[in-house]
Amino acid sequence: MADAVAHAFDSGRHLAVQAGTGTGKSLAYLVPSLHYAHEEDACVIVATATLALQRQLVERDLPRLVEALDGDYTYAILKGRSNYVCLNKLAGETALIGAEDYQWMKPHLDRVYEWADETDTGDRDHLDPGVPQQVWAKVSTTAQECPGASVCPHGDECFAEKAKAQARGVDVVVTNHALLAIDATSPIDILPAHDAVVIDEAHELVDKITDVSTATISVMALKMAATRAEKIVGKHSDGVDKLREVTGDLEEILPALPLGRWEESTPDEAKAPLAGVGDALDAVYTELSLTEDDAEGDPEGYAEKRSLMSHVQTLIDGLERMLEGSDADVVWLEKDLRDERRLMVAPLSVASVLADNLFGTNTTVLTSATLALGGKFDAMARAWGLTDLPWDSLDVGTPFDTQGSAIMYLSRHLPPPGRDGLTDELLDELEHLILAAGGRTLGLFSSKRAAVEATEALRPRLPFDIYCQGDDAIGALIEQFAANENSCLFGTLTLWQGVDVPGPACSLVIIDRIPFPRPDDPLMQARAQAADAAGRSGFMEVSANHAALLMAQGAGRLLRHVSDRGVVAVLDNRLEYKRYGSFLKASMPRFWQTTDPDTVRGALKRLVAAGRTR
């Protein structure tokens, strides 16, 4: 893999690498990244999916690697501004906290003030123990809120600015997908100038770019914008008054508008109210821009104005996309659990954005444990926009003996899943499998409802602790599951990725059904229809690829160390009977397969017995 990455950098050809757990992929891309950057006097961006992996690279992998290589290599970490304590916020102590929150917040704030005098980085990750998010929000700022280092009275000491300065001129800058996505979609350079990019956990890239490019318009957001604007421009504001008036008009009309995707164009009855909202927002933006420039005298007020202007511009841009009705966008109306309606607009595809703004300017290496869906890289390459560009692929395999270490159990005898919840037959199957495994089960369910239903049904029937997503924070639940060897952990999509529990505590992974996307998801619907119109299979390109990616990630939770043994049980007979089943199975690890429940239970019981004799 390291040779392939080095060749990609030298040749300018993009590279997709599938590298599973235990292959050492971090070192395989870090070594050539450091060498290339150092030799070419260039910079390589390494983007990870999580802050935790960022920390691992910067605090463990890179220091050890630089020491081992004995070279003059440099690196830095770059996070979003909100990850650093804001000295300007700290200086305005009296404004940080309301009387109603004073009692519980003040001890946390006092500790932050003391830490801020000692820290060299101001990085939230270096505050140990941490503080609640509500507290951190009082002592940090966003890019939109920041008045800018040139006018901030604490600009010379700003921790975020110091981090940006440290990232300039180094060989490798470690960041996350969010900043990479913003950099790729914004006209402003967020990241330092660079020549190459490495994207770890690249299977998440499309979703991250989509999230950054999605706009939301809601009545609540418009009302809050009006309230914030009034505090800045005063009560006698034509723009604010107009915004409140047209927001009321929109609030009245929204319940009568069709939920779901607006396929043809914005409904006629919505065009005038939305255009009115856009005009009112333009007026508010103009009034904000005409207010006195008070950056030096009132930096907090200036920061609030900057933040609001940015927010208003985002709303304006979103409305323009909704009214234009471009074929490149998908517009829909949805309602949340509180029955509040929201207008959404998202890109039909992000392939062109990535092709133009990322791959078109930088040699890019994309790596993950799950890229070869159905055994091929084509699906991911199409979603990324790589197909018309020079690119190569590589599957480095796995250090695990997948055939000898794990069984994939396909429950062919169970009835197909329906819409009425878990069947009695499936619950019985769950009970028998978990009993045979002695607990030690990670249950991956396709919905929160199914996870809760299984938990409530099985707790009285099993002698093991069952932790369910929602009972506590995800991190705490995973820690409890790992520490209590005979326990079970049930949950939904959050658990399909990122759970790393090596050893006997996770000997059985259960997947209740194939995780196809919701059939009423407007964006998925639109992407499937676009694929069909282009002569491809919308179902395979969207629904099957979505399910294959999740099933590959879910099955990957089982083997996390070369000594691990266990079973992945898929309790959905469509994997055996439907034509797309072979595609899904080809996307998953190559475990030894069986449809015999007795064989599986016997194997699980032997694992339990072997564990007891150690």
C-alpha positions as CSV (number, residue, x, y, z in Angstrom):
1,M,0.0,0.0,0.0
2,A,2.8,2.4,0.9
3,D,4.4,1.9,-2.6
4,A,1.0,2.5,-4.3
5,V,0.5,5.7,-2.3
6,A,4.0,6.9,-3.2
7,H,3.3,6.1,-6.9
8,A,0.1,8.0,-6.8
9,F,1.9,11.1,-5.5
10,D,4.6,10.8,-8.1
11,S,2.4,10.1,-11.0
12,G,-0.5,12.4,-10.2
13,R,-3.0,9.5,-10.5
14,H,-5.7,9.2,-7.8
15,L,-5.8,6.0,-5.8
16,A,-8.6,4.1,-4.0
17,V,-7.3,1.6,-1.4
18,Q,-9.4,-0.9,0.5
19,A,-7.5,-1.8,3.7
20,G,-9.1,-3.6,6.6
21,T,-8.5,-3.5,10.3
22,G,-4.9,-4.6,11.2
23,T,-3.3,-3.8,7.9
24,G,-1.5,-0.8,9.2
25,K,-3.0,1.6,6.7
26,S,-2.3,4.7,8.8
27,L,1.5,4.1,8.5
28,A,1.1,3.0,4.9
29,Y,-0.1,6.5,3.9
30,L,1.8,8.5,6.5
31,V,5.3,7.4,5.5
32,P,4.9,8.3,1.8
33,S,3.1,11.5,2.7
34,L,5.9,12.7,4.9
35,H,8.5,11.7,2.3
36,Y,6.7,13.3,-0.6
37,A,6.0,16.5,1.2
38,H,9.6,16.8,2.5
39,E,11.2,16.0,-0.9
40,E,8.9,18.2,-3.0
41,D,8.7,21.0,-0.5
42,A,4.9,20.4,-0.6
43,C,2.1,19.9,1.9
44,V,-0.1,16.8,2.2
45,I,-3.5,17.1,3.9
46,V,-4.7,14.0,5.8
47,A,-8.4,14.1,6.5
48,T,-10.0,11.7,9.0
49,A,-13.6,11.0,9.9
50,T,-13.4,11.7,13.6
51,L,-11.5,13.9,16.1
52,A,-10.5,10.7,17.9
53,L,-8.5,9.4,14.8
54,Q,-7.0,12.9,14.4
55,R,-5.7,12.6,18.0
56,Q,-4.3,9.1,17.3
57,L,-2.4,10.3,14.3
58,V,-0.9,13.4,15.9
59,E,-0.3,12.1,19.4
60,R,0.8,8.6,18.7
61,D,1.4,7.6,15.1
62,L,3.2,10.6,13.7
63,P,5.5,11.2,16.7
64,R,6.7,7.6,16.7
65,L,7.0,7.6,12.9
66,V,9.1,10.8,12.8
67,E,11.4,9.4,15.5
68,A,11.8,6.1,13.7
69,L,12.5,7.8,10.4
70,D,15.0,10.1,12.0
71,G,14.2,12.9,9.6
72,D,13.4,16.6,9.8
73,Y,9.7,16.0,9.2
74,T,7.0,18.3,10.5
75,Y,3.3,18.0,11.0
76,A,0.4,19.8,12.6
77,I,-3.3,19.3,13.5
78,L,-6.0,21.7,12.3
79,K,-9.5,21.7,13.7
80,G,-12.5,24.0,13.4
81,R,-12.4,27.2,15.4
82,S,-15.0,26.0,17.9
83,N,-12.5,23.4,19.2
84,Y,-10.3,26.1,20.7
85,V,-11.1,28.3,23.8
86,C,-11.8,31.9,22.8
87,L,-9.9,34.4,24.9
88,N,-12.3,37.2,23.9
89,K,-15.2,35.2,25.3
90,L,-13.3,34.6,28.5
91,A,-12.5,38.3,28.8
92,G,-16.3,39.0,28.7
93,E,-16.9,36.9,31.8
94,T,-20.1,38.7,33.0
95,A,-21.7,38.0,29.6
96,L,-21.0,34.4,29.5
97,I,-23.6,33.1,31.9
98,G,-27.2,33.8,32.7
99,A,-28.5,33.8,36.3
100,E,-30.6,30.7,35.7
101,D,-27.5,28.7,34.7
102,Y,-25.0,30.2,37.1
103,Q,-25.1,27.6,39.8
104,W,-24.2,24.6,37.7
105,M,-22.1,26.3,35.1
106,K,-19.8,28.4,37.3
107,P,-17.6,25.5,38.6
108,H,-16.9,24.3,35.1
109,L,-16.2,27.9,33.9
110,D,-13.8,28.5,36.7
111,R,-11.9,25.5,35.8
112,V,-11.7,26.6,32.1
113,Y,-10.4,30.0,33.2
114,E,-7.7,28.4,35.2
115,W,-6.8,26.0,32.4
116,A,-6.7,28.8,29.8
117,D,-3.9,30.5,31.7
118,E,-1.8,27.3,31.6
119,T,-2.5,25.7,28.2
120,D,-0.3,26.1,25.2
121,T,-2.9,25.0,22.7
122,G,-6.3,26.0,24.0
123,D,-7.5,22.8,22.4
124,R,-10.6,21.3,24.0
125,D,-9.1,17.8,23.8
126,H,-6.4,18.9,26.2
127,L,-8.9,20.0,28.9
128,D,-9.1,17.0,31.3
129,P,-11.6,16.3,32.6
130,G,-13.8,17.9,30.0
131,V,-16.8,20.2,30.4
132,P,-20.4,19.9,29.1
133,Q,-21.1,21.2,25.6
134,Q,-23.3,23.9,27.0
135,V,-20.4,25.2,29.0
136,W,-17.9,24.9,26.1
137,A,-20.2,27.0,23.9
138,K,-19.8,29.8,26.4
139,V,-16.0,29.9,26.0
140,S,-15.6,29.1,22.3
141,T,-16.6,30.7,19.1
142,T,-17.4,29.7,15.5
143,A,-15.8,31.0,12.3
144,Q,-19.0,33.0,11.7
145,E,-19.0,34.6,15.1
146,C,-15.3,35.5,15.2
147,P,-14.6,39.2,14.5
148,G,-11.2,38.3,13.0
149,A,-7.7,38.4,14.5
150,S,-7.0,41.8,13.1
151,V,-9.7,43.6,15.1
152,C,-10.1,41.2,18.1
153,P,-8.3,42.6,21.2
154,H,-6.9,39.1,21.8
155,G,-6.0,38.4,18.2
156,D,-2.3,38.2,18.9
157,E,-2.9,35.5,21.5
158,C,-5.7,33.6,19.8
159,F,-5.2,29.8,20.0
160,A,-7.1,29.1,16.8
161,E,-4.9,31.5,14.9
162,K,-1.8,29.9,16.5
163,A,-3.0,26.5,15.3
164,K,-3.5,27.9,11.7
165,A,0.0,29.4,11.8
166,Q,1.6,26.1,12.9
167,A,-0.2,24.4,10.1
168,R,1.4,26.6,7.5
169,G,4.6,25.3,6.0
170,V,4.6,21.8,7.6
171,D,4.8,18.6,5.7
172,V,1.6,17.0,6.8
173,V,-1.6,18.7,8.2
174,V,-4.1,16.4,9.9
175,T,-7.7,17.6,9.8
176,N,-11.2,16.1,9.6
177,H,-13.7,15.5,6.8
178,A,-15.8,18.5,7.9
179,L,-13.1,21.0,7.3
180,L,-12.1,19.3,4.0
181,A,-15.7,19.4,2.9
182,I,-16.0,23.1,3.7
183,D,-12.7,23.8,1.9
184,A,-13.9,21.9,-1.2
185,T,-17.2,23.8,-1.4
186,S,-16.2,27.3,-0.3
187,P,-14.5,30.0,-2.3
188,I,-12.4,30.8,0.8
189,D,-9.3,28.7,1.5
190,I,-9.9,27.0,4.8
191,L,-6.9,24.7,4.7
192,P,-3.3,25.6,4.0
193,A,-2.1,25.4,0.4
194,H,-1.5,21.8,-0.4
195,D,-0.5,19.5,-3.3
196,A,-2.0,16.1,-2.2
197,V,-4.8,14.8,0.0
198,V,-5.3,11.5,1.9
199,I,-8.8,10.8,2.9
200,D,-9.2,8.1,5.6
201,E,-12.6,6.4,6.1
202,A,-13.3,7.6,2.6
203,H,-16.7,5.8,2.4
204,E,-18.1,8.7,4.4
205,L,-16.9,11.4,2.1
206,V,-20.0,11.7,-0.1
207,D,-22.3,12.0,2.9
208,K,-20.1,14.7,4.5
209,I,-20.0,16.8,1.3
210,T,-23.8,16.4,1.0
211,D,-24.3,17.6,4.5
212,V,-22.2,20.7,4.0
213,S,-24.0,21.4,0.8
214,T,-27.6,21.0,2.2
215,A,-29.6,24.1,3.2
216,T,-32.6,24.2,5.5
217,I,-35.3,26.9,5.8
218,S,-37.7,26.7,8.8
219,V,-40.1,29.1,10.4
220,M,-38.2,28.8,13.7
221,A,-34.9,29.8,12.0
222,L,-36.5,32.8,10.3
223,K,-38.1,34.0,13.6
224,M,-34.8,33.7,15.4
225,A,-33.0,35.6,12.7
226,A,-35.5,38.4,13.0
227,T,-35.1,38.5,16.8
228,R,-31.3,38.6,16.5
229,A,-31.4,41.3,13.9
230,E,-33.7,43.5,15.9
231,K,-31.2,43.6,18.8
232,I,-28.6,44.9,16.4
233,V,-30.5,47.3,14.1
234,G,-33.2,48.4,16.6
235,K,-36.9,48.0,16.8
236,H,-37.8,50.4,14.0
237,S,-36.4,48.2,11.2
238,D,-38.3,47.9,8.0
239,G,-36.4,44.8,7.1
240,V,-37.1,43.0,10.4
241,D,-40.8,44.0,10.3
242,K,-41.0,42.7,6.7
243,L,-39.2,39.5,7.7
244,R,-41.7,38.8,10.5
245,E,-44.6,39.5,8.2
246,V,-43.6,37.2,5.4
247,T,-42.5,34.5,7.9
248,G,-46.1,34.6,9.2
249,D,-47.3,34.1,5.7
250,L,-45.0,31.2,5.2
251,E,-46.0,29.6,8.5
252,E,-49.7,29.7,7.4
253,I,-49.0,28.1,4.0
254,L,-46.5,25.4,4.9
255,P,-49.1,22.9,6.4
256,A,-51.0,23.0,3.1
257,L,-47.9,22.2,1.0
258,P,-47.1,18.6,0.0
259,L,-44.7,16.7,2.2
260,G,-41.8,14.9,0.5
261,R,-39.9,15.8,-2.7
262,W,-41.1,18.6,-5.0
263,E,-40.1,16.8,-8.2
264,E,-41.1,19.3,-10.9
265,S,-40.7,22.7,-9.3
266,T,-41.7,24.7,-6.3
267,P,-45.5,24.6,-5.9
268,D,-47.1,27.8,-7.2
269,E,-48.7,28.6,-3.9
270,A,-45.3,28.6,-2.3
271,K,-43.4,30.8,-4.8
272,A,-44.7,34.1,-3.6
273,P,-44.2,33.5,0.1
274,L,-40.7,32.2,-0.5
275,A,-39.8,35.1,-2.7
276,G,-41.1,37.4,-0.1
277,V,-38.9,35.8,2.5
278,G,-35.9,36.2,0.3
279,D,-36.6,39.9,-0.3
280,A,-37.0,40.5,3.4
281,L,-33.7,38.7,4.2
282,D,-32.0,40.8,1.6
283,A,-33.3,43.9,3.4
284,V,-32.2,42.6,6.8
285,Y,-28.7,41.9,5.4
286,T,-28.4,45.4,4.0
287,E,-29.5,47.0,7.3
288,L,-26.9,44.9,9.2
289,S,-24.2,45.9,6.8
290,L,-25.0,49.6,7.3
291,T,-24.8,49.5,11.1
292,E,-21.8,51.2,12.7
293,D,-18.5,49.3,12.5
294,D,-17.8,48.8,16.1
295,A,-15.3,45.9,15.9
296,E,-12.8,47.6,18.3
297,G,-15.2,49.2,20.8
298,D,-17.6,46.2,21.0
299,P,-15.9,43.0,19.7
300,E,-18.7,40.8,21.1
301,G,-21.4,42.9,19.3
302,Y,-19.4,42.9,16.1
303,A,-19.0,39.1,16.3
304,E,-22.7,38.6,16.7
305,K,-23.4,40.9,13.7
306,R,-20.9,38.9,11.6
307,S,-22.4,35.6,12.7
308,L,-25.9,36.8,11.8
309,M,-24.9,38.2,8.4
310,S,-23.4,34.9,7.6
311,H,-26.5,33.0,8.7
312,V,-28.8,35.3,6.7
313,Q,-26.7,34.9,3.6
314,T,-26.9,31.1,4.0
315,L,-30.7,31.4,4.2
316,I,-30.8,33.6,1.1
317,D,-28.6,31.2,-0.8
318,G,-30.8,28.2,0.2
319,L,-34.0,30.1,-0.9
320,E,-32.5,30.9,-4.3
321,R,-31.7,27.3,-4.9
322,M,-35.3,26.3,-3.9
323,L,-36.9,28.8,-6.2
324,E,-34.5,28.1,-9.1
325,G,-35.5,24.5,-9.3
326,S,-32.3,23.4,-10.8
327,D,-31.9,19.7,-11.9
328,A,-28.7,19.7,-9.9
329,D,-30.7,20.1,-6.6
330,V,-33.4,18.1,-4.8
331,V,-36.0,20.1,-2.9
332,W,-38.4,18.6,-0.3
333,L,-40.6,19.5,2.6
334,E,-40.3,17.4,5.8
335,K,-41.7,17.6,9.3
336,D,-39.9,16.7,12.5
337,L,-41.2,14.9,15.6
338,R,-42.7,18.1,16.9
339,D,-44.7,18.4,13.6
340,E,-42.6,21.4,12.6
341,R,-42.1,21.7,8.8
342,R,-38.7,22.4,7.2
343,L,-37.8,23.0,3.6
344,M,-34.6,21.3,2.5
345,V,-32.4,21.5,-0.6
346,A,-29.5,19.2,-1.3
347,P,-27.3,18.4,-4.3
348,L,-28.5,15.5,-6.4
349,S,-24.9,14.4,-6.7
350,V,-21.6,15.7,-5.3
351,A,-19.5,14.0,-8.0
352,S,-19.0,17.1,-10.0
353,V,-18.1,19.2,-6.9
354,L,-15.4,16.6,-5.9
355,A,-14.2,16.2,-9.4
356,D,-13.7,20.0,-9.9
357,N,-12.7,21.2,-6.4
358,L,-10.8,18.3,-5.0
359,F,-9.6,15.8,-7.6
360,G,-9.2,18.5,-10.2
361,T,-6.6,20.4,-8.1
362,N,-5.0,17.7,-5.9
363,T,-3.7,14.2,-6.2
364,T,-6.0,12.3,-3.8
365,V,-5.7,8.9,-2.0
366,L,-9.0,7.5,-0.6
367,T,-8.8,4.6,1.8
368,S,-11.2,2.7,4.0
369,A,-12.0,-0.9,5.0
370,T,-15.1,-0.8,2.9
371,L,-14.7,0.6,-0.7
372,A,-15.1,-2.5,-2.9
373,L,-18.9,-2.9,-2.9
374,G,-19.9,-6.1,-4.6
375,G,-16.2,-6.8,-4.9
376,K,-15.5,-3.7,-7.2
377,F,-14.6,-0.1,-6.6
378,D,-16.8,1.2,-9.4
379,A,-19.8,2.2,-7.2
380,M,-17.7,4.4,-4.9
381,A,-15.7,5.9,-7.8
382,R,-18.9,6.9,-9.6
383,A,-20.2,8.6,-6.4
384,W,-16.9,10.4,-5.9
385,G,-16.7,11.6,-9.5
386,L,-13.5,9.7,-10.3
387,T,-14.7,7.8,-13.3
388,D,-13.5,10.3,-16.0
389,L,-10.2,11.0,-14.2
390,P,-7.0,9.0,-14.0
391,W,-7.3,6.6,-11.0
392,D,-6.2,3.3,-9.7
393,S,-7.5,0.9,-7.1
394,L,-5.9,-1.6,-4.7
395,D,-7.3,-4.1,-2.2
396,V,-4.6,-4.9,0.3
397,G,-6.6,-7.7,1.9
398,T,-6.7,-8.5,5.6
399,P,-4.4,-10.0,8.1
400,F,-7.2,-12.1,9.4
401,D,-7.9,-15.7,8.5
402,T,-11.5,-14.9,7.7
403,Q,-12.5,-18.4,6.6
404,G,-11.0,-20.0,9.7
405,S,-11.9,-17.3,12.3
406,A,-15.5,-16.5,11.6
407,I,-18.8,-17.9,10.4
408,M,-21.5,-16.0,8.5
409,Y,-24.8,-17.5,9.4
410,L,-27.6,-16.9,6.9
411,S,-31.0,-17.7,8.5
412,R,-32.7,-19.0,5.4
413,H,-35.5,-20.6,7.5
414,L,-36.9,-17.4,9.0
415,P,-39.8,-15.6,7.4
416,P,-39.0,-12.4,5.4
417,P,-39.0,-9.2,7.5
418,G,-42.2,-7.2,7.4
419,R,-43.4,-3.8,8.6
420,D,-45.1,-4.9,11.8
421,G,-42.0,-5.2,14.0
422,L,-39.9,-8.2,14.9
423,T,-41.6,-11.6,14.5
424,D,-41.8,-14.2,17.2
425,E,-39.6,-16.5,15.1
426,L,-36.9,-13.8,14.9
427,L,-37.0,-13.2,18.7
428,D,-36.7,-16.9,19.4
429,E,-33.7,-17.0,17.0
430,L,-32.1,-14.1,18.8
431,E,-32.6,-15.8,22.2
432,H,-31.1,-19.1,21.1
433,L,-28.1,-17.5,19.5
434,I,-27.3,-15.2,22.4
435,L,-27.7,-18.0,24.9
436,A,-25.3,-20.1,22.8
437,A,-22.8,-17.2,22.7
438,G,-23.0,-16.6,26.5
439,G,-24.1,-13.0,25.8
440,R,-21.1,-11.4,24.1
441,T,-23.4,-10.0,21.4
442,L,-23.5,-6.8,19.4
443,G,-27.0,-6.4,17.9
444,L,-27.1,-4.2,14.8
445,F,-30.7,-3.2,14.0
446,S,-32.0,-1.3,11.0
447,S,-34.2,1.0,13.2
448,K,-34.3,2.4,16.7
449,R,-37.7,0.9,17.1
450,A,-36.4,-2.6,16.4
451,A,-33.5,-2.3,18.8
452,V,-35.8,-1.1,21.6
453,E,-38.4,-3.9,20.8
454,A,-35.7,-6.6,20.9
455,T,-34.3,-5.2,24.2
456,E,-37.7,-5.1,25.9
457,A,-38.6,-8.6,24.6
458,L,-35.3,-10.3,25.5
459,R,-34.4,-8.8,28.9
460,P,-36.9,-11.0,30.7
461,R,-35.8,-14.1,28.7
462,L,-32.0,-13.8,29.0
463,P,-29.7,-14.0,32.1
464,F,-27.3,-11.3,30.6
465,D,-27.2,-7.5,30.8
466,I,-28.6,-5.9,27.6
467,Y,-27.5,-2.3,27.0
468,C,-29.6,-0.4,24.4
469,Q,-28.7,2.7,22.5
470,G,-30.4,5.6,24.2
471,D,-29.9,4.3,27.7
472,D,-26.7,6.3,28.0
473,A,-24.1,8.0,25.8
474,I,-22.8,5.8,23.1
475,G,-19.2,5.9,24.4
476,A,-20.3,4.9,27.8
477,L,-22.4,2.0,26.5
478,I,-19.5,0.7,24.4
479,E,-17.2,0.8,27.5
480,Q,-19.8,-1.1,29.6
481,F,-20.2,-3.7,26.8
482,A,-16.5,-4.2,26.5
483,A,-15.9,-4.5,30.3
484,N,-18.8,-6.9,30.9
485,E,-17.8,-9.9,28.9
486,N,-21.2,-11.6,29.0
487,S,-23.3,-8.6,28.1
488,C,-25.2,-7.5,24.9
489,L,-25.3,-4.2,23.2
490,F,-28.2,-3.4,20.9
491,G,-28.5,-0.3,18.7
492,T,-28.9,1.1,15.3
493,L,-26.9,3.0,12.7
494,T,-24.4,4.6,15.1
495,L,-23.1,1.2,16.1
496,W,-22.7,-0.2,12.6
497,Q,-19.4,1.8,12.4
498,G,-16.8,2.7,14.9
499,V,-17.4,0.0,17.5
500,D,-13.9,-1.5,18.3
501,V,-14.2,-4.3,20.9
502,P,-11.5,-6.9,20.3
503,G,-11.6,-10.2,22.3
504,P,-14.4,-12.5,23.5
505,A,-16.7,-9.6,24.7
506,C,-17.9,-9.5,21.0
507,S,-18.2,-13.0,19.7
508,L,-21.6,-12.6,18.0
509,V,-22.7,-9.8,15.7
510,I,-26.4,-9.9,14.7
511,I,-27.9,-8.0,11.8
512,D,-31.7,-8.1,12.0
513,R,-32.4,-7.1,8.4
514,I,-30.7,-5.7,5.3
515,P,-30.3,-1.9,6.0
516,F,-31.9,-0.5,2.9
517,P,-32.6,3.3,3.1
518,R,-36.1,4.5,3.8
519,P,-38.2,4.2,0.7
520,D,-39.6,7.7,1.3
521,D,-36.2,9.4,1.6
522,P,-36.5,12.2,-1.0
523,L,-32.7,12.5,-1.7
524,M,-32.3,8.7,-2.2
525,Q,-35.4,8.6,-4.3
526,A,-34.1,11.4,-6.6
527,R,-30.7,9.8,-6.9
528,A,-32.3,6.4,-7.8
529,Q,-34.5,8.0,-10.4
530,A,-31.5,9.9,-11.9
531,A,-29.6,6.6,-12.2
532,D,-32.6,4.9,-13.9
533,A,-33.0,7.8,-16.3
534,A,-29.3,7.4,-17.3
535,G,-29.8,3.7,-18.1
536,R,-28.4,2.4,-14.9
537,S,-30.1,0.6,-12.0
538,G,-31.3,3.1,-9.5
539,F,-32.0,0.3,-6.9
540,M,-28.5,-1.2,-7.2
541,E,-26.7,2.2,-7.4
542,V,-28.5,3.7,-4.4
543,S,-30.3,1.3,-2.2
544,A,-28.1,-1.8,-2.7
545,N,-24.9,0.2,-2.4
546,H,-26.2,1.9,0.8
547,A,-27.0,-1.5,2.3
548,A,-23.8,-3.1,1.1
549,L,-21.7,-0.4,2.7
550,L,-23.5,-0.7,6.1
551,M,-23.4,-4.5,6.0
552,A,-19.7,-4.5,5.3
553,Q,-19.1,-2.1,8.1
554,G,-21.4,-4.0,10.5
555,A,-19.8,-7.4,9.8
556,G,-16.4,-5.7,10.2
557,R,-17.2,-5.2,13.9
558,L,-16.5,-9.0,14.6
559,L,-12.8,-9.4,13.8
560,R,-10.8,-6.6,15.4
561,H,-7.7,-8.7,16.3
562,V,-6.0,-11.7,14.8
563,S,-7.0,-13.9,17.8
564,D,-10.7,-13.0,17.5
565,R,-13.3,-15.7,16.7
566,G,-17.0,-15.5,16.3
567,V,-20.2,-15.4,14.2
568,V,-22.0,-12.8,12.1
569,A,-25.7,-13.7,11.9
570,V,-27.8,-12.1,9.2
571,L,-31.5,-12.7,10.1
572,D,-32.9,-11.7,6.8
573,N,-33.6,-14.5,4.3
574,R,-33.5,-12.1,1.4
575,L,-29.8,-12.3,1.5
576,E,-30.2,-15.9,0.2
577,Y,-33.3,-15.7,-2.0
578,K,-33.0,-12.3,-3.8
579,R,-30.8,-11.7,-6.8
580,Y,-29.1,-8.8,-5.1
581,G,-28.1,-11.1,-2.2
582,S,-24.9,-12.1,-4.0
583,F,-23.9,-8.5,-4.4
584,L,-24.4,-7.8,-0.7
585,K,-22.5,-10.9,0.3
586,A,-19.6,-10.0,-2.1
587,S,-19.3,-6.7,-0.2
588,M,-18.8,-8.4,3.2
589,P,-15.8,-10.2,4.6
590,R,-15.2,-13.7,3.2
591,F,-16.4,-15.7,6.2
592,W,-17.2,-19.4,6.1
593,Q,-20.9,-19.5,5.4
594,T,-23.7,-21.8,6.7
595,T,-27.5,-21.8,6.9
596,D,-27.6,-24.5,9.6
597,P,-28.6,-23.0,13.0
598,D,-27.3,-26.1,14.9
599,T,-23.9,-25.7,13.4
600,V,-23.7,-22.1,14.5
601,R,-25.0,-22.7,18.0
602,G,-22.5,-25.5,18.4
603,A,-19.6,-23.2,17.3
604,L,-20.7,-20.5,19.7
605,K,-20.9,-22.9,22.6
606,R,-17.4,-24.2,21.8
607,L,-16.1,-20.7,21.9
608,V,-17.6,-20.1,25.4
609,A,-16.2,-23.4,26.6
610,A,-12.7,-22.6,25.2
611,G,-12.9,-19.3,27.0
612,R,-13.7,-20.9,30.3
613,T,-10.7,-23.3,30.1
614,R,-8.1,-20.6,29.5
